[in-house]
Amino acid sequence: MLRGLDGDAAAHRELLRALSAKLLGFYRRRVFGDHSVVEDLVQDTLIAIHTRRASYDRSQALMPWVFAIARHKMIDLHRRKGGRIEVSLEAAEHVAAVDDAEAAAAGYDLDRLLAELPAKQRDSIRLVKLEGLSIQETSERTGLSVALVKVSIHRGLKRLSERLGREGDDGH
């Protein structure tokens, strides 16, 4: 984001591409029904991020700002549809939430933990568990077999669980 604000167009395009994947997962977990609604929300949010990027406070974390815009887009859609979009019960608290700093910090921690995994495990977990793709879609996207995607997820989650268990034992 900072490089994009400083005029690096390639960095700005890369930011929007990366945010697109995060927003897709964010909306897929919260909005049910027509997939085109999710796609529209992602596009509306990316446009808002692009057009309002000058309002981003460089001293603040990026993701709380992004997810605040995403929540507002979801609320706007809800109002336009007369309260007729389906939102999961657990997502309802996120729609009304005001501060996502804790979620952003958790996202950072998760990214750091995932970075320690081998690529197959990291990509499989990210696509299935975070972005909401099916095992089959992940297989097609990564070129891994369905069985290998399942094994990668299992092994990666086991490794993360062990890692977190060790951190908890020594007070980190």
C-alpha positions in Angstrom: 0.0 0.0 0.0 2.7 2.4 0.9 4.7 1.8 -2.3 1.4 2.3 -4.2 0.8 5.6 -2.4 4.3 6.6 -3.4 3.5 6.1 -7.0 4.5 2.5 -7.7 1.7 1.4 -10.0 2.9 -2.2 -10.1 2.9 -2.4 -6.3 -0.7 -0.9 -6.2 -1.9 -3.6 -8.8 -0.3 -6.3 -6.7 -1.9 -5.0 -3.5 -5.4 -5.0 -5.2 -4.8 -8.6 -6.5 -3.8 -9.8 -3.0 -6.7 -8.0 -1.4 -9.1 -9.5 -3.9 -8.2 -13.0 -2.6 -8.6 -11.9 1.0 -11.9 -10.1 0.4 -13.2 -13.1 -1.5 -12.6 -15.3 1.5 -14.0 -12.6 3.8 -17.3 -12.3 1.9 -17.7 -16.1 1.2 -17.7 -16.8 4.9 -20.3 -14.1 5.6 -22.7 -13.8 2.6 -24.7 -16.8 1.4 -26.6 -17.3 -1.8 -25.7 -16.0 -5.3 -21.9 -16.1 -5.9 -22.2 -13.0 -8.1 -23.2 -11.0 -4.9 -19.8 -12.0 -3.4 -18.0 -11.0 -6.6 -19.8 -7.7 -6.7 -18.9 -7.0 -3.1 -15.3 -7.7 -3.8 -15.2 -5.4 -6.8 -17.1 -2.6 -5.0 -14.6 -2.9 -2.1 -11.6 -2.8 -4.4 -12.9 0.2 -6.2 -13.5 1.9 -2.8 -10.0 1.1 -1.7 -8.6 2.4 -4.9 -10.6 5.6 -4.9 -10.1 6.3 -1.2 -6.5 5.2 -0.9 -5.4 8.8 -0.2 -7.4 8.7 3.0 -5.4 5.8 4.3 -3.4 6.7 7.4 0.1 5.5 6.8 0.7 5.1 10.6 -2.1 2.6 11.0 -2.3 -1.1 10.0 -3.8 -1.7 6.6 -6.1 -4.6 7.1 -8.4 -3.0 9.7 -8.9 -0.1 7.2 -9.6 -2.6 4.4 -12.0 -4.7 6.5 -13.8 -1.6 7.7 -14.5 -0.7 4.1 -15.6 -4.3 3.4 -18.0 -4.2 6.3 -19.5 -0.9 5.1 -19.9 -2.3 1.6 -21.8 -5.3 3.1 -24.0 -3.0 5.1 -24.7 -0.8 2.1 -25.7 -3.9 0.1 -27.9 -5.0 2.9 -29.7 -1.6 3.0 -30.1 -1.6 -0.9 -31.6 -5.0 -0.8 -34.0 -4.0 2.0 -32.4 -6.3 4.5 -32.6 -9.3 2.1 -29.1 -10.6 1.9 -28.4 -13.7 3.9 -25.6 -13.3 6.4 -24.4 -16.1 8.7 -25.1 -15.7 12.3 -21.4 -15.6 13.3 -20.8 -13.0 10.6 -23.6 -10.7 11.9 -21.3 -9.6 14.7 -18.6 -8.7 12.2 -21.1 -6.6 10.2 -21.7 -4.4 13.2 -18.1 -4.6 14.6 -16.3 -1.3 14.9 -12.7 -2.3 15.5 -10.9 -5.1 13.7 -7.4 -4.4 15.1 -7.4 -7.7 17.0 -8.5 -9.6 13.8 -5.7 -7.8 11.8 -3.1 -8.8 14.4 -4.4 -12.4 14.3 -4.2 -12.4 10.5 -0.6 -11.2 10.7 0.2 -14.0 13.2 -1.5 -16.5 10.9 0.4 -15.3 7.9 3.6 -15.6 9.9 2.8 -19.2 11.0 1.7 -20.3 7.5 4.9 -18.9 6.1 6.8 -21.6 8.1 5.0 -24.4 6.3 6.1 -26.1 3.1 4.4 -24.5 0.0 2.0 -27.4 -0.6 0.7 -27.3 3.0 0.5 -23.5 3.2 -1.3 -23.1 -0.2 -3.7 -25.9 0.5 -4.6 -24.5 3.9 -4.9 -20.9 2.7 -7.1 -21.9 -0.3 -9.5 -24.3 1.5 -9.6 -23.0 5.1 -9.1 -19.3 4.6 -10.4 -18.5 1.1 -13.2 -21.1 1.2 -12.4 -23.0 -2.0 -13.4 -26.7 -2.2 -10.8 -29.5 -2.2 -11.5 -30.0 -5.9 -11.1 -26.3 -6.7 -7.8 -26.2 -4.8 -6.6 -29.3 -6.6 -7.3 -27.6 -10.0 -5.7 -24.4 -9.0 -2.6 -25.9 -7.5 -2.1 -28.9 -9.8 -2.0 -31.2 -6.8 -4.2 -34.3 -6.7 -7.3 -34.2 -4.5 -5.7 -36.7 -2.2 -2.5 -34.7 -1.9 -4.5 -31.5 -1.1 -6.3 -33.4 1.7 -3.0 -34.8 3.1 -1.3 -31.4 2.8 -4.1 -29.8 4.8 -4.0 -32.5 7.5 -0.2 -32.4 7.8 -0.1 -28.6 7.8 -2.8 -28.2 10.4 -1.1 -30.9 12.6 2.2 -29.0 12.2 0.6 -25.7 13.1 -1.1 -27.3 16.1 2.2 -28.7 17.3 3.9 -25.4 16.8 1.2 -23.5 18.8 1.4 -26.2 21.5 5.2 -25.6 21.8 4.7 -21.8 22.0 2.1 -22.2 24.7 4.4 -24.3 26.7 7.3 -21.9 26.9 5.2 -18.8 27.4 5.5 -17.2 23.9 
